[in-house]
């Protein structure tokens, strides 16, 4: 029951949301299996928690292939990638998360691997530069990123399949939460499920995390039937409001309003103020604040919308 991998869909028909993506992907998978060939390389992009890793697992399951997973920052040296690829068998799926964080040396090796299924190794022989080419069995590379703009164009162009995963509606998230509550044997009413969905920032990952936290609270308070009021109270304890905004979100809004007088500001500057990682703030906070119209883009940076200013002023009044 503690293993949250039970939440992951195993097949494409179990995946909720991003219907068009699933339809297109099912055609590509059908074709690959019919041809008895590897699926073309796939690049998945979208906000954190929208199902990129789950979809990579599903692709591997649908192809009945072995999945090799790695995070890009782990691949520091060319030898790291070469050792990884040397152990790949025909038809395997290699999943690289945080794909935008690959360094230049790794990227250059990938060019020939992705296009020709070869590893080109430069070495010196009697002061002459030589190139050793090693054959790689056909496999599928799946890259996942939250920031597609940081991937160089030459590398992006080597992915025949590029798919953007969109965020989820409250109804879609409610269905995911309901399914997973059943798996965990949690007795939770429909209104309570909707309260979790509303605060999940349009992503299944948060929806599942929040479901688990509510379950923890229900065990502590010996609550056999979880209702809407119980859930609202617990989110208050966690510092999460009905828009899904956290204390960090409100600190960002406060800095923009007070420190920068709502003049345009970059998230790098905000990260310095918070002593936080700018990439994390951009991925998790900025994208969501933009999506619900609390901040807006300008040529010189981000600034609060009228709605964002009202959110902040109303919070001050409640203190």
C-alpha positions in Angstrom: 0.0 0.0 0.0 3.0 2.3 0.6 4.3 1.7 -2.9 3.0 4.6 -5.0 4.1 2.9 -8.2 0.6 1.2 -8.1 -0.7 4.6 -9.2 1.1 4.4 -12.5 -1.0 3.2 -15.5 0.6 0.2 -17.2 -1.1 0.4 -20.6 -2.1 3.2 -22.9 -5.8 2.5 -22.4 -5.3 3.1 -18.6 -3.8 6.6 -19.2 -6.3 9.3 -18.3 -6.0 12.7 -20.0 -4.0 13.9 -23.1 -6.5 11.9 -25.3 -5.1 13.1 -28.6 -1.5 12.3 -27.6 -2.6 8.7 -26.6 -4.5 8.2 -29.9 -1.5 9.3 -32.0 0.9 7.3 -29.9 -1.2 4.2 -30.2 -0.9 4.4 -34.0 2.9 4.7 -33.8 3.1 1.8 -31.4 0.8 -0.4 -33.6 3.0 0.4 -36.7 6.2 -0.4 -34.9 4.9 -3.8 -33.6 3.5 -4.6 -37.1 6.9 -3.8 -38.7 8.7 -5.7 -35.9 10.9 -2.6 -35.5 11.9 -0.2 -32.8 9.6 2.7 -32.2 11.2 6.0 -33.5 12.8 8.2 -30.9 10.3 10.2 -28.8 10.7 13.5 -27.0 8.1 14.2 -24.4 7.7 17.7 -22.9 5.4 19.5 -20.5 5.1 20.8 -17.0 6.4 18.7 -14.1 4.0 15.9 -13.0 1.9 15.6 -16.2 2.8 12.0 -16.9 6.0 12.0 -19.0 7.7 9.2 -16.9 4.4 7.2 -16.8 4.1 7.5 -20.6 7.7 6.2 -21.0 6.9 3.2 -18.9 3.7 2.6 -20.9 5.6 2.7 -24.2 8.0 0.1 -22.9 5.2 -2.1 -21.7 3.3 -1.8 -24.9 6.4 -2.8 -26.9 7.1 -5.5 -24.3 10.6 -4.1 -24.1 13.2 -3.7 -21.4 13.2 -0.1 -20.0 16.5 1.5 -19.0 15.9 4.8 -17.0 18.5 7.5 -16.2 18.5 11.2 -15.3 20.5 13.4 -17.6 22.7 15.0 -14.9 24.1 11.5 -14.0 25.6 11.3 -17.5 28.6 13.6 -16.8 31.2 12.1 -19.1 31.1 10.4 -22.5 32.1 7.1 -20.9 28.9 7.2 -18.8 26.7 7.2 -21.9 28.9 4.8 -23.8 28.8 2.3 -20.9 25.0 2.7 -20.8 24.5 2.2 -24.5 26.9 -0.8 -24.6 24.5 -2.7 -22.5 21.4 -2.0 -24.7 19.8 -4.9 -26.5 17.8 -4.7 -29.7 14.3 -3.2 -29.1 15.2 -1.8 -25.6 13.8 1.6 -24.5 16.2 4.1 -23.0 14.5 6.8 -21.0 16.5 10.0 -20.2 14.7 12.3 -17.8 15.6 16.0 -17.5 16.8 15.8 -21.1 17.5 19.5 -21.4 20.3 19.1 -18.8 22.5 16.9 -21.1 26.0 18.4 -21.5 27.4 19.2 -25.0 29.8 16.2 -25.1 27.0 13.8 -24.4 24.8 15.5 -27.0 27.4 15.1 -29.7 27.7 11.4 -29.1 24.0 11.0 -29.3 23.8 12.4 -32.8 25.3 9.3 -34.4 23.7 7.0 -31.9 20.2 8.3 -32.7 20.6 8.6 -36.5 22.9 5.7 -37.4 22.9 3.5 -34.3 26.6 3.9 -34.0 28.9 5.3 -31.3 31.8 7.3 -32.8 34.8 7.5 -30.5 37.7 9.8 -31.3 41.2 8.6 -30.2 44.8 9.2 -31.0 47.0 6.6 -32.8 50.6 7.6 -33.4 49.7 11.3 -33.0 47.0 10.8 -35.6 43.3 11.4 -34.8 41.2 8.3 -35.5 37.5 7.6 -35.2 36.3 4.2 -34.0 32.7 3.3 -34.9 30.8 0.8 -32.7 27.5 -0.6 -33.9 24.5 -0.2 -31.5 21.4 -2.4 -31.8 18.2 -0.6 -32.8 16.5 0.9 -29.7 14.1 3.6 -28.8 15.3 6.7 -27.0 12.7 8.6 -25.0 13.7 12.1 -23.7 11.6 14.0 -21.2 11.9 17.6 -20.4 10.1 20.5 -18.7 12.0 23.1 -20.7 12.1 22.1 -24.4 13.6 25.5 -25.4 16.9 24.5 -23.6 17.4 21.6 -26.0 19.5 22.5 -29.0 17.7 22.5 -32.4 20.0 19.9 -33.9 19.2 17.5 -31.1 15.5 18.2 -31.2 15.4 17.5 -34.9 16.7 14.0 -34.3 13.4 13.1 -32.6 10.9 12.0 -35.2 8.2 12.0 -32.6 7.7 15.1 -30.4 4.7 15.2 -28.1 3.6 17.9 -25.7 1.7 16.7 -22.6 -0.9 19.2 -21.5 -2.1 19.8 -18.0 -5.3 18.2 -16.6 -8.8 19.3 -15.9 -10.4 19.0 -12.5 -12.7 16.2 -13.9 -9.7 14.2 -15.3 -7.8 14.6 -12.0 -11.0 13.6 -10.1 -11.1 10.4 -12.1 -7.4 9.6 -11.4 -7.9 10.3 -7.7 -11.0 8.1 -7.5 -9.3 5.2 -9.3 -6.3 5.4 -7.0 -8.4 5.8 -3.8 -10.0 2.5 -4.8 -6.6 0.9 -5.2 -5.6 2.1 -1.7 -9.1 1.1 -0.4 -9.7 4.7 0.8 -13.3 5.6 1.5 -13.6 9.2 0.2 -16.7 11.0 -1.1 -17.0 12.7 -4.5 -16.9 16.3 -3.1 -13.7 15.4 -1.2 -12.1 14.1 -4.3 -12.9 17.3 -6.1 -11.3 19.4 -3.3 -8.1 17.4 -3.8 -8.3 17.8 -7.6 -8.8 21.6 -7.4 -5.6 22.0 -5.4 -3.4 19.6 -7.5 -2.1 22.3 -9.9 -3.5 20.5 -12.9 -1.1 17.5 -12.5 -1.6 13.9 -11.6 1.6 13.7 -9.6 0.4 16.3 -7.1 -3.1 14.7 -7.1 -1.6 11.4 -6.1 0.8 12.9 -3.5 -2.1 14.8 -1.9 -4.3 11.7 -1.9 -1.5 9.9 0.0 -1.2 12.8 2.5 -4.9 12.9 3.1 -4.8 9.2 3.7 -2.0 9.7 6.3 -4.2 12.2 8.1 -7.2 9.9 8.0 -5.2 7.2 9.7 -3.9 9.5 12.4 -7.4 10.9 13.1 -9.0 7.4 12.8 -11.3 8.7 10.0 -13.0 5.8 8.2 -15.0 8.0 5.9 -13.2 11.0 4.4 -15.4 13.9 3.6 -15.0 17.4 2.0 -14.7 19.3 5.3 -12.0 17.0 6.6 -10.0 17.5 3.4 -10.4 21.3 3.5 -9.1 21.4 7.1 -6.1 19.2 6.2 -5.1 21.4 3.3 -5.3 24.4 5.6 -2.9 22.5 7.9 -0.6 21.9 5.0 -0.6 25.6 3.9 -2.3 25.0 0.5 -5.2 27.1 -0.5 -8.2 26.3 -2.8 -6.2 27.4 -5.9 -3.4 25.0 -5.0 -1.1 27.9 -4.0 1.6 27.2 -1.5 3.6 29.4 0.9 6.4 29.6 -1.8 3.9 30.9 -4.3 2.8 33.6 -1.9 6.4 34.5 -1.2 7.0 35.0 -4.9 3.8 37.1 -5.2 4.9 39.2 -2.2 8.4 39.8 -3.6 6.9 40.9 -6.9 4.4 43.2 -5.2 6.6 44.7 -2.4 10.3 44.4 -3.4 9.9 45.0 -7.1 6.8 47.2 -6.9 5.2 45.0 -9.5 7.7 46.1 -12.2 8.8 43.3 -14.6 11.2 40.9 -13.0 13.0 37.7 -13.9 12.5 34.5 -11.9 16.3 34.4 -11.6 16.1 37.6 -9.5 13.2 36.2 -7.5 15.2 33.0 -6.9 18.1 35.0 -5.5 15.7 36.7 -3.1 14.4 33.4 -1.9 17.8 31.7 -2.0 16.2 29.0 -4.1 16.9 27.2 -7.4 15.7 29.3 -10.3 15.0 26.2 -12.6 12.8 24.6 -9.9 10.9 27.9 -9.4 10.4 28.3 -13.2 9.2 24.7 -13.7 7.0 24.4 -10.6 5.9 27.9 -9.7 6.2 30.2 -12.7 4.4 27.9 -15.1 1.4 27.4 -12.8 1.2 31.1 -11.8 1.1 31.9 -15.5 -1.5 29.3 -16.3 -4.0 30.6 -13.7 -3.4 34.2 -14.7 -1.7 35.4 -11.4 1.4 36.6 -13.3 1.9 37.6 -16.9 4.7 37.7 -19.4 6.2 41.0 -20.6 9.2 41.7 -22.7 11.2 42.7 -19.6 10.1 39.9 -17.3 7.1 38.8 -15.3 4.6 40.9 -13.4 1.4 40.4 -11.4 -1.9 40.7 -13.1 -4.8 42.5 -11.5 -6.1 39.1 -10.4 -2.6 38.4 -8.8 -2.6 41.7 -7.0 -6.0 41.0 -5.6 -5.0 37.5 -4.4 -2.1 39.1 -2.5 -4.1 42.0 -1.0 -6.9 39.6 0.1 -4.4 37.4 1.8 -3.0 40.4 3.7 -6.5 41.3 4.9 -7.0 37.7 6.3 -3.8 37.9 8.4 
